[in-house]
Amino acid sequence: MSMNTENLTLTPDPRNANRGTERGAWQLEESLRQYGAGRSILVDRNGVVIAGNKTLEQAVSLGLDVEVVHTDGTKIVAVCRDDLDLETDPRARELAIADNRVGQLDLDWDPDELRLLMDDGVDLTKWWRDDEIEAMLGEDVEKSNEARPPEEFPEENENIDTEHECPKCGYRWSVNEVTP
């Protein structure tokens, strides 16, 4: 599934770690039908969806148009629904509830994809505690995130002071200048 808009073809993330749920898909479709769009999706410069894969899928199936807003991330893009008023229109409040509930219901993490992302260097520990990752992936996080030096590096000696640490693998080293 892809959608052409403003010379940019929007395509779902082929490695999306959220499998979604049947109930969430139904609720998202229902929300879009009843209240229309209320939140933007996020795509990279190539049109690949970073956030909102399920929303794009449902929007395309319902025939909704997509308007692309270009930004470099230094400004928040606000979607203004001119037809809604939180003070007088219950649909506005229902949309707020639907938005949060769909996000809750339509999330099903794919442990295989998360494992692959971790292998690619994606740091999941920013978003989950170790025990949560272990429960989700069914493995010991310390072993899967274990610091491994590149093969060409010599054995690490834990008894020496280190000056540097690789942010990707955690390997620690020092630069010792040799003076004649």
C-alpha positions in Angstrom: 0.0 0.0 0.0 1.3 3.4 -0.9 -0.1 6.8 -1.6 1.1 9.6 -4.0 0.8 13.1 -2.7 2.7 16.3 -3.7 5.4 14.4 -5.7 6.0 12.2 -2.6 5.0 8.6 -2.4 4.0 7.7 1.1 4.7 4.1 2.1 4.4 2.2 5.3 7.5 1.4 7.3 8.5 -2.1 6.2 10.1 -2.7 9.7 7.3 -1.3 11.8 7.6 -2.9 15.2 3.9 -2.4 16.0 1.9 -5.2 14.5 -1.3 -3.5 15.5 -4.4 -5.3 16.7 -7.7 -6.2 15.0 -9.7 -4.3 17.7 -7.4 -1.2 17.3 -7.8 -1.3 13.5 -11.5 -1.4 13.9 -11.6 1.5 16.4 -9.2 3.6 14.3 -11.4 3.1 11.2 -14.5 3.9 13.3 -12.9 7.1 14.7 -11.8 8.3 11.2 -15.3 7.6 9.9 -17.1 9.3 12.7 -14.8 12.2 13.6 -12.4 12.5 10.6 -8.6 13.0 11.0 -7.4 14.5 14.2 -3.7 13.8 14.3 -0.9 13.9 11.7 1.3 11.1 10.6 5.1 11.5 10.4 7.1 10.5 7.3 10.8 10.7 6.5 12.2 12.7 3.5 11.6 9.6 1.3 7.9 9.3 2.3 8.4 6.3 4.5 6.1 6.4 7.5 7.9 6.9 10.9 4.7 7.3 13.0 1.1 6.7 12.0 1.5 3.6 9.8 -1.9 2.2 10.9 -3.5 5.7 10.5 -2.2 6.0 6.9 -3.5 2.5 6.1 -7.0 3.3 7.4 -7.0 6.7 5.7 -6.1 5.2 2.4 -8.8 2.6 2.7 -11.4 5.3 3.5 -10.2 7.5 0.6 -9.1 10.4 2.8 -6.7 12.9 1.2 -3.3 13.5 2.7 -1.7 16.9 2.9 2.1 16.9 3.4 3.7 19.6 5.5 7.4 19.9 5.2 9.5 20.7 8.4 12.9 20.1 9.8 11.6 19.2 13.3 12.2 22.5 14.9 8.5 23.4 14.9 5.5 21.5 16.1 2.9 21.1 13.4 -0.6 21.7 14.8 -3.6 20.4 13.0 -6.5 22.8 13.4 -9.9 21.3 13.0 -12.0 24.4 12.2 -15.2 22.4 12.5 -14.7 21.4 16.2 -15.1 23.3 19.5 -14.3 21.5 22.7 -16.6 23.7 24.7 -19.7 23.2 22.5 -19.2 20.1 20.4 -19.3 16.6 22.0 -17.6 15.2 18.9 -14.5 17.2 19.8 -14.3 15.5 23.2 -15.1 12.1 21.7 -12.3 12.6 19.2 -9.9 13.3 22.1 -11.0 10.1 23.8 -10.9 8.1 20.5 -7.4 9.3 19.8 -6.0 8.1 23.1 -8.0 4.9 23.2 -7.0 3.8 19.7 -3.3 4.4 20.6 -3.8 2.1 23.6 -5.7 -0.6 21.8 -3.8 -0.7 18.5 -0.4 -1.4 19.9 1.1 -4.9 19.7 4.9 -5.0 19.8 6.6 -7.4 17.4 9.4 -9.0 19.5 11.2 -10.4 16.5 11.4 -6.9 14.9 12.4 -5.3 18.2 15.2 -7.9 18.5 16.4 -7.1 15.0 16.3 -3.3 15.7 18.4 -3.9 18.9 20.9 -5.9 16.8 21.0 -2.9 14.4 22.0 -0.7 17.4 18.6 0.8 18.3 18.6 1.5 22.1 15.3 0.3 23.5 16.5 1.0 27.1 15.6 4.6 26.6 11.9 3.6 26.4 11.6 0.5 28.5 13.1 -0.8 31.8 15.3 -3.9 31.4 12.6 -6.1 33.1 10.0 -4.9 30.6 12.3 -5.7 27.6 13.1 -9.1 29.1 9.4 -9.8 29.5 8.6 -8.6 26.0 11.5 -10.4 24.3 11.8 -13.4 26.5 15.5 -12.9 27.0 18.1 -11.4 29.3 18.7 -7.8 28.2 22.2 -7.7 29.6 23.2 -10.5 27.3 21.5 -9.0 24.3 22.9 -5.5 24.9 26.2 -6.8 26.2 29.2 -4.6 25.2 31.1 -6.3 22.5 34.2 -4.6 21.1 34.9 -4.7 17.4 36.8 -7.9 16.4 40.0 -6.0 15.5 40.2 -4.5 19.0 42.5 -6.1 21.6 41.1 -7.8 24.7 39.7 -5.3 27.2 41.5 -5.1 30.6 39.0 -4.0 33.3 41.9 -3.1 35.6 42.9 0.0 33.6 41.4 3.5 33.6 39.5 4.2 30.4 39.0 7.6 28.7 36.5 6.8 26.0 33.4 4.6 25.5 31.8 3.6 22.2 28.1 4.7 22.3 27.1 1.8 20.1 28.8 -1.2 21.6 30.0 0.1 25.0 33.6 -0.8 24.4 35.9 1.3 26.6 39.5 2.3 25.7 42.2 4.8 26.4 44.6 6.5 24.1 48.1 6.1 25.5 50.7 8.4 23.9 54.1 6.9 23.5 56.9 9.3 24.1 60.5 8.5 22.9 
